């Protein structure tokens, strides 16, 4: 059975953030705490958004009145999945179990050769 690299994204709300960088650091730390120690192998990073006008990519975080919405990306290797859909189900189940109120969206699924 093949292995897959599954990338999911989620919006993370951070309150009382002092800056965008502060919000990003808090969001990554909070998500990491929820995943550790069971899923310490899941890579957590801030997502990127492409500017529709100039095409430049920037970090997906918005700060208004000390409340931020940070786009997080979760990357997980799934081993011995029956199919791409099965790998997505496994990743969503494992990550979603630790973050029950966080909607997860699939960004990418790549078969590992």
C-alpha positions as CSV (number, residue, x, y, z in Angstrom):
1,X,0.0,0.0,0.0
2,X,1.3,3.5,-0.9
3,X,2.3,6.3,1.4
4,X,1.0,9.9,1.0
5,X,2.0,13.4,2.1
6,X,-1.2,15.2,3.1
7,X,-1.4,18.9,3.6
8,X,-4.4,20.5,5.4
9,X,-5.2,24.1,6.3
10,X,-7.2,25.7,9.0
11,X,-8.0,29.2,10.2
12,X,-6.8,29.8,13.8
13,X,-8.1,32.7,15.9
14,X,-5.7,34.4,18.3
15,X,-6.9,37.0,20.8
16,X,-4.8,39.7,22.4
17,X,-2.1,39.6,19.8
18,X,0.3,42.6,19.7
19,X,1.4,42.2,16.1
20,X,1.0,39.9,13.1
21,X,4.2,38.1,13.9
22,X,3.1,37.7,17.5
23,X,-0.2,36.2,16.3
24,X,1.6,33.8,14.0
25,X,3.9,32.6,16.8
26,X,1.0,32.2,19.2
27,X,-1.1,30.2,16.6
28,X,1.7,27.9,15.8
29,X,2.5,27.3,19.5
30,X,-1.1,26.7,20.4
31,X,-1.6,24.2,17.5
32,X,1.7,22.5,18.4
33,X,0.5,22.0,22.0
34,X,-2.7,20.4,20.9
35,X,-0.8,18.0,18.6
36,X,2.1,17.1,20.9
37,X,3.2,14.5,22.0
38,X,1.0,12.1,20.0
39,X,1.3,13.9,16.7
40,X,4.7,15.5,17.1
41,X,5.5,14.4,13.5
42,X,2.9,16.8,12.0
43,X,4.6,19.9,10.7
44,X,2.8,23.1,11.5
45,X,3.5,26.3,9.6
46,X,1.8,29.5,8.6
47,X,0.1,29.4,5.2
48,X,0.6,31.8,2.3
49,X,-1.8,33.9,0.3
50,X,-1.0,35.2,-3.2
51,X,-1.9,38.9,-3.9
52,X,-4.4,39.0,-6.7
53,X,-2.9,42.2,-8.0
54,X,0.8,41.7,-7.9
55,X,1.1,37.9,-7.5
56,X,3.5,38.2,-4.5
57,X,3.0,35.6,-1.7
58,X,2.6,36.8,1.8
59,X,1.8,35.2,5.2
60,X,-1.8,34.4,5.7
61,X,-2.5,36.4,8.9
62,X,-4.9,39.3,9.5
63,X,-4.8,41.4,12.7
64,X,-7.6,43.7,13.6
65,X,-8.1,45.2,17.1
66,X,-5.8,42.7,18.7
67,X,-7.7,39.8,17.3
68,X,-6.0,37.8,14.5
69,X,-7.0,35.1,12.0
70,X,-4.0,33.0,11.1
71,X,-4.0,30.5,8.3
72,X,-2.1,27.4,9.5
73,X,-0.9,24.6,7.3
74,X,-0.6,21.0,8.8
75,X,1.6,18.6,6.8
76,X,1.5,14.9,7.7
77,X,2.8,11.7,6.1
78,X,0.3,8.9,6.0
79,X,1.7,5.4,5.6
80,X,0.0,2.4,4.1
81,X,-3.2,4.1,2.9
82,X,-5.5,2.3,0.5
83,X,-6.0,5.4,-1.6
84,X,-5.7,9.1,-1.7
85,X,-9.1,9.5,-0.1
86,X,-8.2,7.1,2.6
87,X,-5.0,9.1,3.4
88,X,-7.1,12.3,3.6
89,X,-9.5,10.6,6.0
90,X,-6.7,9.3,8.2
91,X,-5.0,12.8,8.4
92,X,-8.3,14.6,9.1
93,X,-9.2,12.0,11.8
94,X,-5.9,12.2,13.6
95,X,-5.5,16.0,13.5
96,X,-9.2,16.6,13.9
97,X,-9.4,14.4,17.0
98,X,-7.1,16.9,18.8
99,X,-8.8,20.0,17.3
100,X,-12.5,19.2,17.3
101,X,-13.8,22.7,16.6
102,X,-11.3,23.6,13.9
103,X,-12.4,23.0,10.3
104,X,-9.7,21.4,8.2
105,X,-9.5,21.8,4.4
106,X,-7.3,19.7,2.1
107,X,-4.7,21.7,0.2
108,X,-2.6,18.9,-1.3
109,X,-2.1,15.2,-1.4
110,X,1.0,13.7,-2.9
111,X,1.8,10.1,-3.3
112,X,5.3,9.3,-1.9
113,X,7.3,7.2,-4.3
